[in-house]
Amino acid sequence: MLTHYLEKANEILSDLIETTRNDIEDIKGAKHDNIFSRTKTKDELVKSFENHKSLIDNEIAKMAQENVGASLDAILSDEQQLLLDEMRSRLKNLQKENKHFATMVIAVSEFYASLINRLIPTEQIGYEGHKARRASYLHIKG
């Protein structure tokens, strides 16, 4: 069962990496609706990975109880060890892709925030919030 769980976890991580790469390409092209439409899918993939990770942990714990005192390398087969190494590698890759995406999200967010602040200037009022200042070049006609 451990081999199956590791294979499935690696598939899920591959899907998450691919989805994140799609998000990166879409944010470059300002296709924000595409990004938002994948949010639910990404959430489901993360939950599925967490579930499989828990199953992997439980299987390894069972194997460790059956082989008290043995190292992880001795407990796992060569195939399982390779799959575990692959999972670690994919997790690092996913982290790298998520960092890249997060940097782009922050840049886009800052851009929109500065644009809004230029159109509708605000000033900070203590810790309570913001108050719109009167902008001489912005008039609203009702």
Protein Blocks (a to p, Z undefined) as FASTA:
>chain_A
ZZmmmmmmmmmmmmmmmmmmmmmmmmmnopaklmmmmmmmmmmmmmmmmmmmmmmmmmmm
mmmmmmghiafklmpcfklmmmmmmmmmmmmmmmmmmmmmmmmmmmmmmmmmmmmmmmmg
cddehjlbccddddfkbccdZZ
